[in-house]
Every structure is written in structure tokens, then in C-alpha cells.
Amino acid sequence: MKGRINTDMGSIEVDTEVIKQYAGTEAMECFGIVGMAAVSVKDGIVKLLKKESLSRGISVNIKDNRLSIDFHIIVAYGVSIKAVAENLVDAVKYKIERYTGFEVEKINTYVEGVRIID
């Protein structure tokens, strides 16, 4: 699925994979996030993704050039999950809207696990 922005000079198409990569990079800069998570529906197992696979822990839907983004994250032990989620939403919403020109309608955050950081 792609989003389209029409301008007086032509149109711009943005693939959801590009948005996922950018959103994943921005999310990893947020305090308290250890990484993105991949959830195996079959086994119910949560796996920490490597930096090359960040987009697998994120889903993006585009409807009428408005974005809905789902994050599956793993947070650091001892931090406020609410604060981490609010920080993620604020930071990613601002950056994605600025980066793509699309309105971010909704960001859902699913905390899939907690990890102790060494």
C-alpha cells in the first residue's frame, strides 16, 4: 500500500515500508525502548528483532492519506511503561508527519516484553 500526495508539480508516492523503517529508527531513539518485537502467532513467542529487521515489529495502514501505526515493542525493566509509550507516540507522530506530510491519525503501542539492560 502506498500513500499519495498531489502537488502542483506532480504526485509523490510513499511506500509503507519506507514509513516503517523511519518509524522504527525514531522509536529506537526513545528512552526505555530496548527494541521492536516480532510475535509468532502460532507459538505465542515474542522475539527481539535486530536493527536490520525493525520494520517487522511495526505495521502501517494508510487510508485517505492518514496513517495508523502499530508498534510492538520491548521496554527496559524499571522504566515507566506509560511514560515510554507517551514518549514514543509524541516523538514518532511529530517526526512522521514532518517527514512524510501525512497526518498520523492513530499510534497503537503493544508492549510485548520487558528486558533487563546490562
C-alpha positions as CSV (number, residue, x, y, z in Angstrom):
1,M,0.0,0.0,0.0
2,K,1.2,3.5,-0.8
3,G,0.2,6.9,0.2
4,R,0.0,9.7,-2.4
5,I,0.5,13.4,-2.1
6,N,-0.5,15.5,-5.0
7,T,1.3,18.8,-5.6
8,D,1.2,21.4,-8.4
9,M,4.4,19.8,-9.7
10,G,3.1,16.2,-9.8
11,S,2.5,13.5,-7.3
12,I,4.6,11.8,-4.6
13,E,4.1,8.2,-3.6
14,V,5.4,6.8,-0.3
15,D,5.5,3.1,0.3
16,T,4.6,1.9,3.8
17,E,7.9,0.1,4.1
18,V,9.7,3.4,4.0
19,I,7.4,4.7,6.8
20,K,8.0,1.6,8.8
21,Q,11.8,1.9,8.5
22,Y,11.7,5.6,9.5
23,A,9.2,5.0,12.4
24,G,11.4,2.1,13.7
25,T,14.5,4.2,13.7
26,E,12.7,7.0,15.5
27,A,11.2,4.6,18.0
28,M,14.7,3.2,18.9
29,E,15.8,6.6,19.8
30,C,13.1,6.9,22.5
31,F,14.3,6.3,26.1
32,G,13.3,3.0,27.6
33,I,12.7,1.1,24.4
34,V,15.0,-1.9,24.1
35,G,13.8,-2.9,20.6
36,M,11.0,-4.0,18.3
37,A,9.3,-7.3,18.9
38,A,8.1,-10.0,16.5
39,V,5.3,-12.1,17.8
40,S,4.8,-15.6,16.5
41,V,1.0,-16.1,16.3
42,K,1.4,-19.8,16.0
43,D,3.6,-20.2,19.1
44,G,2.8,-17.0,21.0
45,I,6.6,-16.4,21.3
46,V,8.0,-12.9,21.4
47,K,11.4,-12.3,19.8
48,L,13.6,-9.2,20.0
49,L,14.3,-8.0,16.5
50,K,17.7,-6.9,15.2
51,K,18.2,-3.4,13.9
52,E,18.0,-4.6,10.3
53,S,14.5,-6.0,10.9
54,L,12.9,-3.1,12.8
55,S,10.1,-2.9,10.3
56,R,8.8,-6.4,11.2
57,G,7.7,-5.1,14.6
58,I,5.7,-2.2,13.0
59,S,2.6,-2.1,10.8
60,V,1.4,0.9,8.9
61,N,-2.0,1.4,7.3
62,I,-2.8,4.3,5.0
63,K,-6.4,5.4,4.5
64,D,-7.2,8.7,2.8
65,N,-3.6,9.8,3.3
66,R,-3.9,9.3,7.1
67,L,-1.7,6.9,8.9
68,S,-2.4,4.4,11.5
69,I,0.8,2.8,13.0
70,D,1.1,-0.2,15.4
71,F,4.3,-0.7,17.4
72,H,5.2,-4.0,19.1
73,I,8.0,-3.0,21.5
74,I,10.1,-4.4,24.3
75,V,10.8,-2.0,27.1
76,A,13.6,-1.7,29.6
77,Y,13.0,-3.1,33.1
78,G,12.3,-0.5,35.7
79,V,11.1,2.3,33.5
80,S,7.5,3.6,33.4
81,I,5.7,1.9,30.6
82,K,3.2,4.7,30.3
83,A,6.0,7.3,30.0
84,V,7.8,5.2,27.4
85,A,4.6,4.8,25.3
86,E,3.7,8.5,25.6
87,N,7.2,9.5,24.6
88,L,7.1,7.1,21.6
89,V,3.7,8.4,20.4
90,D,4.8,12.1,20.7
91,A,8.2,11.6,19.0
92,V,7.1,9.4,16.2
93,K,3.9,11.4,15.4
94,Y,5.9,14.6,15.1
95,K,8.7,13.1,13.0
96,I,6.5,11.0,10.7
97,E,4.2,14.0,10.0
98,R,7.1,16.2,9.3
99,Y,8.9,13.6,7.2
100,T,6.0,12.3,5.1
101,G,3.5,15.1,5.0
102,F,0.8,12.6,6.0
103,E,-1.4,13.1,9.1
104,V,-0.8,10.4,11.8
105,E,-4.3,9.6,12.9
106,K,-3.5,6.8,15.4
107,I,-0.5,5.1,17.0
108,N,-1.1,1.9,19.0
109,T,1.7,0.6,21.2
110,Y,1.8,-3.0,22.2
111,V,4.3,-3.8,24.9
112,E,5.3,-7.4,24.2
113,G,8.0,-7.8,26.8
114,V,10.4,-6.4,29.4
115,R,14.2,-6.8,29.3
116,I,16.9,-6.1,31.8
117,I,19.6,-3.9,30.3
118,D,23.2,-4.7,31.3
